[in-house]
Amino acid sequence: MAAQREALVLARAMVPEGFDSFLGQLEHRLDDPGYIDLIRRASEAETWEPDDPRIEELAAAIAEHYLAHPALLGNLTGAHVWTNASTQYRLINSHRQDQAPIAARLTALTETKLRAAGIPIPRPDSY
């Protein structure tokens, strides 16, 4: 939970013009039971080995859930604020990467799957 609070503080400090939409989107996601289940599973994944194949399976499930419920992705034009702030996006997205390698891998795999489905998410090499 501390990592999530730190990410919120970073987001507010680094991209204040996108923070309100970020919080609104988070609130919307927390109203979705399927999303909550996936977040719980992602939290449990932190105890797995870094090369555990279940991480890829969970990333696929997360991406599939987003694709089945596109409103959870939020307003992609609102996300434009974040993608234009590439350095900030990179810093927030990779926050605590060394301390939470499973979460970092899960995020990267999920983002790759969403990009492959045509969702405009910044690429690590575009920051």
C-alpha positions as CSV (number, residue, x, y, z in Angstrom):
1,M,0.0,0.0,0.0
2,A,2.9,2.3,0.6
3,A,4.0,1.9,-3.0
4,Q,0.6,3.0,-4.2
5,R,0.6,6.0,-2.0
6,E,4.0,7.0,-3.2
7,A,2.9,6.6,-6.8
8,L,-0.1,8.8,-6.2
9,V,2.2,11.5,-4.6
10,L,4.5,11.3,-7.6
11,A,1.6,11.5,-10.1
12,R,0.2,14.5,-8.4
13,A,3.6,16.3,-8.2
14,M,4.7,15.4,-11.7
15,V,1.5,15.7,-13.8
16,P,-0.9,17.8,-11.8
17,E,-3.1,18.6,-14.8
18,G,-3.9,14.9,-15.3
19,F,-4.2,14.0,-11.6
20,D,-8.0,14.5,-11.3
21,S,-8.8,12.3,-14.3
22,F,-6.3,9.7,-12.9
23,L,-8.2,9.7,-9.6
24,G,-11.6,9.5,-11.3
25,Q,-10.4,6.6,-13.4
26,L,-9.0,4.8,-10.3
27,E,-12.4,5.3,-8.5
28,H,-14.2,3.8,-11.6
29,R,-11.9,0.8,-11.6
30,L,-12.4,0.1,-7.9
31,D,-16.1,-0.2,-8.5
32,D,-15.4,-3.2,-10.8
33,P,-15.3,-6.5,-8.9
34,G,-13.3,-8.2,-11.7
35,Y,-10.7,-5.5,-11.6
36,I,-10.5,-5.9,-7.8
37,D,-10.0,-9.6,-8.2
38,L,-7.2,-9.1,-10.7
39,I,-5.5,-6.5,-8.4
40,R,-5.6,-9.0,-5.5
41,R,-4.1,-11.7,-7.8
42,A,-1.4,-9.2,-8.8
43,S,-0.6,-8.5,-5.2
44,E,-0.3,-12.2,-4.5
45,A,2.0,-12.5,-7.5
46,E,4.6,-10.5,-5.6
47,T,5.4,-13.7,-3.8
48,W,6.1,-15.7,-7.0
49,E,9.4,-16.3,-8.6
50,P,10.3,-13.7,-11.2
51,D,10.1,-16.2,-14.1
52,D,6.9,-17.9,-12.9
53,P,4.7,-18.6,-16.0
54,R,1.6,-17.5,-14.1
55,I,2.8,-13.9,-14.4
56,E,2.2,-14.0,-18.2
57,E,-1.1,-15.7,-17.6
58,L,-2.1,-13.0,-15.2
59,A,-1.0,-10.2,-17.6
60,A,-3.2,-11.8,-20.3
61,A,-6.1,-11.9,-17.9
62,I,-5.6,-8.3,-16.9
63,A,-5.3,-7.2,-20.6
64,E,-8.4,-9.2,-21.5
65,H,-10.4,-7.6,-18.7
66,Y,-9.4,-4.1,-19.9
67,L,-10.3,-5.0,-23.5
68,A,-13.7,-6.5,-22.4
69,H,-14.4,-3.4,-20.3
70,P,-12.8,-0.5,-22.2
71,A,-14.3,2.1,-19.9
72,L,-11.7,0.9,-17.3
73,L,-9.0,2.2,-19.7
74,G,-10.4,5.7,-19.2
75,N,-10.6,8.5,-21.6
76,L,-7.6,7.9,-23.9
77,T,-7.6,11.5,-24.9
78,G,-7.3,12.3,-21.2
79,A,-4.3,9.9,-21.1
80,H,-2.8,12.2,-23.8
81,V,-1.7,14.5,-20.9
82,W,0.4,11.6,-19.6
83,T,1.8,10.4,-22.9
84,N,3.0,13.9,-23.7
85,A,4.7,14.0,-20.4
86,S,7.0,11.1,-21.3
87,T,9.7,11.6,-18.7
88,Q,7.1,11.8,-16.0
89,Y,5.2,8.8,-17.3
90,R,8.5,6.8,-17.3
91,L,9.3,7.8,-13.7
92,I,5.9,7.1,-12.4
93,N,5.5,3.8,-14.3
94,S,8.9,2.5,-13.2
95,H,8.6,3.7,-9.6
96,R,10.0,1.1,-7.3
97,Q,10.8,-1.2,-10.2
98,D,13.9,-2.6,-8.4
99,Q,11.9,-3.2,-5.2
100,A,8.9,-4.8,-7.0
101,P,10.3,-6.7,-10.0
102,I,7.2,-8.9,-10.4
103,A,4.9,-5.9,-10.5
104,A,7.2,-4.3,-13.1
105,R,7.2,-7.4,-15.3
106,L,3.4,-7.7,-14.9
107,T,2.9,-4.1,-15.9
108,A,5.2,-4.4,-18.9
109,L,3.5,-7.6,-20.1
110,T,0.1,-6.2,-19.7
111,E,1.0,-3.0,-21.6
112,T,2.6,-5.0,-24.4
113,K,-0.7,-7.0,-24.7
114,L,-2.8,-3.9,-24.7
115,R,-0.5,-2.2,-27.3
116,A,-0.8,-5.3,-29.5
117,A,-4.6,-4.9,-29.3
118,G,-4.3,-1.3,-30.6
119,I,-4.5,0.5,-27.3
120,P,-2.2,3.6,-27.4
121,I,0.1,3.1,-24.4
122,P,3.5,4.7,-24.5
123,R,6.4,2.3,-25.2
124,P,9.4,2.2,-22.8
125,D,11.6,3.2,-25.7
126,S,9.5,6.2,-26.5
127,Y,10.2,8.1,-23.3
